[in-house]
Every structure is written in C-alpha cells, then in structure tokens.
C-alpha cells in the first residue's frame, strides 16, 4: 500500500503471479469482456430504494440511468431486454472489505492491506488495489458492485477508498471517496487469554488515549498553521504527509472512520469525541446494541458487520450478531452493513438477509447495503438507488437477492454489461461435463 517504497513487493507479486499462471489451467482465465450497454430494461419490478418499489422501464445509456418510467421510447441503437417477472436492484455497496487488497491469506506477498508503522494515515489503499484480483468477479456476480477497500493493522493504518468492481486500473475503479481509518485503542481485556492486571489495563489504556490525543492536538496545530499561511498568501514548506492526510478530518470536510467493537471501546470512543469538533463514522460496532441509544444521541452513523458471525461473549445469545444491526437501527442509528472480508465479500446480501430476518426488516436491510452507505461515503447523488442521472450500477434478478435460490441474470457497472463469470463459474462449467469424464476403459 505504501506508494513511496521501492517496487520490491511488486516484483515478488509478478513472480508469484507467473507461477500461478504456469500451474493454472487456461480455462480459468477465459473470462468474457464487458460491453458498453445502451439498453432498455422493459416491464421490470424496480426496487428503487429511494422511492419504494415500482413497475416500469429503466434506460441505461452513457454509463448512467438515463430514464425511468413506463412505456419509454426506444432510441436508435438501444437494445431491449424484457424483464417481465424480473426484479431490478441497485448494486450493493459493502461498507468495509479487503477485496482487491488480499488474495491468499497464507501467502503474505499477495496481501497488501497493512503497512509498517502505527501512524500512517497518508498510506492510500487505492494505490494497492489489484484490478485483476480473482475475488472481484467472484464478488460482483452476487450483485456487489462497490466496496470500501480499507487498510488495517495499526492505530492509523491508512486511507481507504470506495471503488467500483470494474476497471483496468485503481484510478478507473475509484468512486472519488476516500476516508482516513483509525483503530480505536483497546480499553479492556482482549479476551480470555488476556492475563493483565486491572492496574496494567488501566495504565495501557491511559497511555493509548494520551497518544491519540497528542495526534489530534498536533493535527489541530498543523491545520491552524496551514490556514494562517494560506490566509496571508504565504507558502510554507512541510514534509508531513501524515498531517496533510488528516487535514480534511480536522476541518470537518470528511469524517474519520473509527473502528471499535466492544462495549467498553465504543463507550470510550464516545467519551473521546464528545469534546472534539470532528465528524466520526463508527465501524465494526459488534456490541453496538449495548450502547445503541447513546450512539443515536451522538448522531454517529455506523458501518457494522460481519453479521454472519458468532457472539463476542460466551454468555451472549446465539443471535447477538444477527440482531445487532436491527437493534441499532431501531434505536435511531443510521446503519450500513459490511462483510469485513476479502473472498467472502460475495456474501454481503446474505449478511443483510440475516439482519433483515433478525429484526432489521427487509427494506431497512436493503437500504443498509445501498443508499445508506452511499450517504455515509458522501456519494448519494451518484450511487445507492435507482434514480435518473445516477451511475448505472444495478442488476436484474429472478427474485429477492437475500434468498439463496435467487439468480442474478444481468449485471451492470457504470453502464457496462458485466459477464457473470468468475473462477467459480468457470470451474463449475469445466467439471460439470468432464472430458473424458467417467468413461471406463
């Protein structure tokens, strides 16, 4: 992810990629090309998210949703797809994932979501995104068109990027929304294996909070100096990319994405930001249900998940993670859902489906992976719903995408007709009709 370091890692990756190509059958690489679409989806059930569910037509042209209505005119060069009995949804947005940043967990050179250093907010995840990741086609065939590729590993691990899962370069994939990520210091025991005394835990917590306070105060001072220099039309020389990365946060132009999961950590975070003039988005929030009312009063949006997970505590109910998103939403918190995965980001709709079944409701769960994350990332004017003028990220399905039996039949990203092929489908096709198969000698 470090765009300043030598290209040694890139050389290692290319060497490893060459090895993979040498041992991988050719059929696994034969993915069809996407095609630029000018297409009218006729007689569909449109799940707009912003305006409920309506029946009608949707026109895709020049990468955008050009029009929505009934009996839309067919323009020259426009294909028509009869969607009678089919459902059209906006593309799903995963609010936190490592797609494009991780390939094989056990092979370090294929993972680029973590960098050395505790204070590196200037390290941009976008520079490390691999557009050719095998996880990308696997993810998008389930309707996930956009993800927040996020760094992790230290207190300030870097800046994540919202990307569309289509493009030849990271810049082509970028949605134009990047956010600084912070891991809030652990303020309690880290698990059953944690044998620290209460006094040691208290001292380490105080030290960690003091460190982030120092970072915050330094960023405030840096912003004041920078503003004063610009007001006097003076140029000043600085070599502090870390503080430059924090300027949009300090000036309130962007929220700080803060990861906190336990009840004690979330409570400590709420105390920490209570006297600070910064916007915050709470991510993780595995025990957000325990303090949902306070999160709501603070007006802090939440990106939670994975929903498909086990309870954090042995004495929690079996469905603690399933009900978490619904309980926070019921308390008035704006909630988006993430997978926090790489290859299993494809399961985003099923994470939302469990949240829907365990108290969140279908409409709210659908919003939690479409329009709500678009609002949190500040791209709601272009993403998150089926509305005229928005980016044509959408798919055509046979039914409810939260149901395992539903099939996605057409997928569009930025108006491109994306082949519904992935490593999984190619392997399935290869071994479905094996040659020579089960022939006996």
N, C-alpha and C positions, 0 to 999 in steps of 0.2 A: 504494500500500500504506500510505502514511502517513495514519493516521486523524486526524491533528491539523491537516493542511494545509487550505487553502481548497478548495472544490469545483470549481476551475477545470478540473482534469483530467476530472471527471465531466461537466461541461458540454461539453467537447470530445468526449468519448466519445458523449454523447447526440446531438450534432450529426452526428458521423460515422455513428452508428447510423441516424439519419434518412436520411442519404444512401444507406446500404446498402439500407434498406427501399425507397427510391424506385427503385433500379435492380435489385432482386432480384425475380424472378418470384414470384407469390403461392404457387405450389405448393411452393416451398422452405420455406414457413413452416407448412404444414399437417401438423403432427405430432400424432398422436393423444394423448389424455390417458391417463395411467397410471390404473389402477384398483386399489383396495384388494382384496387377494386373501384369500379363505378357500378354500383349495384343497388337495386331496389328490393327491399325485403317486404314482400306483399302479404297482407292479411295475417299479421303476426299478433301474438299477445305480447305487448310491450311492457316490461316491468321497469318503468322509468326511474323509480326510487324517489325522485323529486316530486312527482305528480301522481303517484299511485300506479295502478295497472290499467292500461287502456288497450283497445284493439285498433289496429290500423297498419299503416305502412311506414317504413323508415328508409330514407335515401342516404346512401354513403357516396360521397364524391369529394375528391381532393383531400382525402385524409380526414374529413370531418363528417359529422352528421349534418347533411345539407338540409334535410327537412323531415318533419314528422307530421303525419295527418292521415286522412282517409282518401282513397282513390287518387293518389298522387300521380301526376302526369309522368310518362316515361320519356326521358330525354334520349336523344340520339347517342348511341354508343353505350347505353346503360343496360346491363343485364338485369333480368328479373328472376328472383327466387321466390317461389310460392312457399310461404311459411304457415299455411293453414294448419292449425293444430299444434304449432310450434311456439316456443317461448324465446323471447329475446331479452337478454340481461346486459347491463353494463359490465365491463371487465372488472374482475375482482382485484382489489388492492391489498397486498399484505403489508401491514404496518411495521414489520421488523423481520428481516430474513438475511441469510448469508448466500442466497442464490447469486452465482457469478463470482463469489469470493472464495468458495470452497468446493473442492472436487472429491477427494478421497481423504476421509478423516485421519486414517492411519499413515498417510504419506504427507509429511509437513510441507514439501515444496509445492503441493497442489492447493495449499490453504494460505490465503493472503488477507485475512480479516483482522489480524493482530500484529502490532508492531512493538518494538522495544521502547521502553520509556513510559513514565507514569503521566506526563503532561505533554501530550502531543495532539492537541485539538486541530492542528493545521494539516494533519495527515488525511488526505481525501480518499475515501473508499472508492470513489468513481474512477480514479486512476488505476485501480487494481481489478476492476470488473472484467471478467473474461466473457466476451460476447459469444464465444463458441463453447461455453460450458454445456456439458451433456444434460445438466439439470434444467436448463432453460426450456427446451422443448417438452421435457417431462412435466414441468410445472404448468406451462401455458395450455396444454391440452385439457386441463381441468378448469379452464376459464380464468386462471390467474394471469392477468396481463401486465401488472405493475407491482413492483416490490420496493420496499425501502431497504437497500443494501447497506447494512450497518457494521461498523467496526466494534470490537470488544476486546477486553483484556486488561485494562488499567483504569485509573480514575477518569482521565480524559483520553480515551483511546483514539479519537479522531472525529472526522466529519462524515456522516452517512449521506447517501444520495438516493433519491427516488428515481427509479429507472423503469422504462418500458422493456418488456422481454422480447425485443426485436431490434436488430441493428448490427452493423458490422464493426462499430467502434463504440467505446463507452460514451463519447460525446453524442453520437447519434441516438443512444438509448436514454440519455438524460431527460428528465421531465422538468429540469430547471429549478428543482427544490433540493437544497442540501441543508443538513442540520447537524450542529455540534452535539456529540453524545457524551454523557457523563455517567459514570458508575458511582452511585452514592455509597459512601463508606459503610461497611457493616457495623452496626451499633449493638449487636447482641451476639449470642452464641451462633456459630456457623454450622452446628449440627451436633449429633450425639458424640462424635469423636472429639469435639472441642473441650479440652480439659483446662482451659484457662480459668483462673480465679475471677470472682466478680470484680475485684480491685484491678486486675490486669485488663479485663474487658473495658472497664471504665476509663483507664488511662489511655488505652489504644484508641478508644472512641474519641476522647477529647483531643488526642493528637491528630487524628484523621480529620476531624471537623475543623481544627485550627489550620491545617494545611489548605483545605478548600476555601476557608475564609481568607487566607493570605492570597490565594489565587484570585479570588473575587476582588479584593481590595486593590491588588496590583492592576487588574483589568480596568477597574474604575479610574485609577490614576492615569493609566495609559490612554483611556478614552478622553479624559479631560485635556491632556497634553495635545493629543491629536486634534481635538476640536478647537483648542486655542490657536494652534498653528494654522489651521485652515481658516479660522476667522480673521487672522492677521495676514492671510495670504502668504504665509511663510512655508517653506519646505523644510522638513526635518528628516534627518537620516536615521533610520532604525533598522535593525536586523532582528526583529522579534516576530516571526511568523505566528507563534503561539498566541500572542496578544492580538495580532491582526485578525486571527480566526475568531476570537471572542468578541470583537467589536460589535457585530450585528446583534449579539445577545445582550451586551451591556446597554446598547442604545435602544433596545426593545423592538428591533426590526425582525428578529427571529426568536422563537422560543428555544430554550435549552432542553434537550431530551435527556431526562434523568431516569436511570434505571434503579428501581428499588422494589423489593418483593415482600419482605417480611413486614409484619405489623409494626415492629419497633423501628425498622428503617424508614417506612413510609411516614410514620409519626415524626421521626427526627427530621426528615426532609421537609415536611410541612412546617415544622418549627423553624428550620433553617431559612426558608424562603419568606417567612412571614414579614420580615423587615427589609426585604430586598426588592428593588424595583426591576425585576426581570420576569419574563414570561417563562413558564415551565410546562412541559408535557411529561407526565408520569408514564414510564414504560415498565413493562413487567407486571407489577401490582398483583402478584399472586395471592396476597392476602388483603387486597383492596377492599373486599367485602367487610372486613373487620372495622374499617375506618371510612366507609363509603360516605357517610353523612358529612364528615369533615372535608373530604376531598371535594364533595359537591359545593360546600360553602366557600371553599377556596377558589372555585371556578376553574379547576385544573382538568384539562382533558386527559384521558387515559388510553394508552395502547396496551392491551393485556393479551396474554397468551404465552405458551400454547394452552388452549382449552383442553385438548386431549392429553391430559397429564394426571399423575397421581397426586393426592393431597400432600401438602408440605409437612403436616404433622400427623403422628400416629393416631392421635385422638380426634382428628377431623373426620367428618362424614366422607364416605366414599366419593360423593359428588361435589366436594368442595370446589374443585377447579371447574367443573361443569357449570355450576351456579354462580361463580364469581362475577362474570361479565353481566349477567342479568341482575344481580343484586346491586351492583354499582349503577347500572342504567336506571334501575327502579328508584334509586336514591337521588337521581337527577344528574349523574355524572355523564359527560359525553364520552362514549366508549367506542373504540375501534379494536379490532381483533387482529392478532398476528400469529404466526406459527413459530417464530424464532428458530427456524430450521434452514437447511440447505436443500438436500434432495427431497425432503418431505414437505416442502412448501406447497407442493401439489395438493396437500390435504387441507388447505385453508377452508374450502367450502364445508368440509366435514367438521372442522373446529367450530365454524359458525353454526352448523346444523345442531351440534350438541348444545351450544349456548342457547339456541332457539328453543330446543326441547326442554331445557332445564331453566326456564323462567324468563328468558330474554324476549321470546316471541320471534316469529319468522320475519316480520317486516323490519324490526329493530336490528336483528342479526344480519339481514341483508344490507341494511344501511351501514352496519359496522365494518363491512368489507368493501364498501363502495364510496358513498358520498361522505360519510363521517371521516375516514382517513384523508380523503381529498381536502376536506375543510381543515383538518389538523395540519396538513402539509402546505396549505395555502394555495392549492391548485383547483379549487372547486369551480372556478369559472371555465375550466377546460376538461375536468375529469369527474368521474364518480356517478354520473347519471345519464339517462338517455334524453338529451335536450338538444335542440337545434343549435348548431355552432360549436358543439363540444367535439373533442377528439374522438374519432370513431374507434374506440376500444370497446368491443362488445362481442357477444357470442350468441349463437342460435342453439337451443337445447330442446330435447324431447319432453322435458318436464322440469320439476324442481331440482336445481343443481345441488341442493343439500342431500338429495337422495342418491344412494349408490347406484340404483338402476338407471338413472338418467344418463343419456348420451349427449355429448356436445357434437353437433354436426357441422357447424361453421364457426370460425374464429377470426376476428379482425383486430389488428393492432395498428393504430394510426392509419386506418383505411386499407391496410394491406390484408389480403386474404391469406391467412397463415395455414400451411399444411398441418393437418392433425396427425403429425408423425413425430415419433420420439424413439429413443433407444428401446423403450419397452414395446412399442407397437411393431417395430421392425423385427425384434426378436420373436415376438408372438407370431408374426406372419411367417417368419422363417421356419419355425418349428411346428406350426400348425399342419403344414403339408410337407413333411420331411422327404427329401430325396437323397438316398434311395429309400428312406423311411424304414418300415418294419419288414421289408422283403426278406423272405427266407432263402437261403442258398439251396 
